[in-house]
Amino acid sequence: MKQCTIPDLAKKLGLSNSTVSRALRNHPDISAETKKLVNKAANEFNYVPNPIAQSLKNNKTHTIGVIVPEIKHDFFSSAISGIEEIAYRAGYTIMVSQSNENYEREVVNTEAFANNRVAGVIVSISQRTKDGEHFKSIMQKGIPLVFFDRVFNGISANKVVINDVKSAFNAVSFLINKGYRKIAHLAGPGGLDICRKREKGYVDALKHAGILPDKLFVKHGGLHEKDGYDSMSYFLKKQIIPDAIFAVNDPVAVGAFQRIKEAGLKIPGDIGIIGFSNNKITSLVEPSITTVNQPSFEMGKKAAAILIELIESGSRIIQPEIVELQTELIIRDSA
């Protein structure tokens, strides 16, 4: 049986092909009555859109490419859910890839999305990304781009972020107000902007309280549980025992948490801990971990909303927008 097409519907209804096409896309120029008529006929004759034909005609698809460092991280899986919710409402699907914190893989993923004619791309960069030529390339091809959380500052593009400096400052100030003085920072990779900003917030809070920052209490590492575990092991081995830990993110906080418990130290009696992101596990361990709530779901929704606006407007929005969402300190038992 031949599949029903837009020309078939147009012929049956006595309308032009363009009117039928716009009615099916819920175009505002088409009256509600005509939309109802066209959609009723589409259902009656089992009309199914042909995405391949549409992409060839429009030189793009209704697919949004999403690149994140890793899907297993609660923060990114939640952000992806937010992106998908907004995309679905607007008639788009999403295609997700992960860089696995690898710059070369991020480049390949970006090029693959461009070759597959995605309508737009949403990105949170890897911790090893230092060059943005692959992002510039897709933007030069007319593909809208929005960064979230981990952004590339060398490119004029729309970004959805939080104030990492302020969030870290508030977290460390909370520890200071609770009486902690020897506060260590388990920092992330120095090349990643969010990590530098969180370290700055840590230092600023100490200085604001009249506490001299000590480089011995700052340990740089990665962003996973093992990095927090290893950093805490380093402090224990060197007999540099802080009375509190501010971790760059929750996985690092959880790794440190595990090592502290193995050492027979009590949380928060001997060492307090604050993480960053509000991953689910922080509320499940005992004692539960105080953390900065980073609104990942809302970040994903906002990034998708901005991108779809860019797509629908034909990227005519000249001035890139930087949207800053608010964070909140979730006070639990670890501090």
Buried (B, 14 or more C-beta within 10 A) or exposed (E): EEEBBBEBBBEEBEBEBEBBBBBBEEEEEBEEEBBEBBBEBBEEEEBEBEEEEBBEEEEBBBBBBBBBBBEEBBBBBBBBEBBBBBBEEBEBEBBBBBBEBBBEBBBBBBEBBBEEBBBBBBBBBBBBBEEBEBBBBBBEEEBBBBBBBBBBEEBEBBBBBBBBBBBBBBBBBBBBEBEBEBBBBBBBBEEBBBBBBBBBBBBBBBEEBEBEBEEEBBBBBBBBBEBBBBBBBBBBEEEBBBBBBBBBBBBBBBBBBBBBBEBEBEBBEBBBBBBBBBBEBBEEBEBBBBBBBBBBBBBBBBBBBBBBBBBEEEBEEEEBBEBEBEBEBBEBBBB
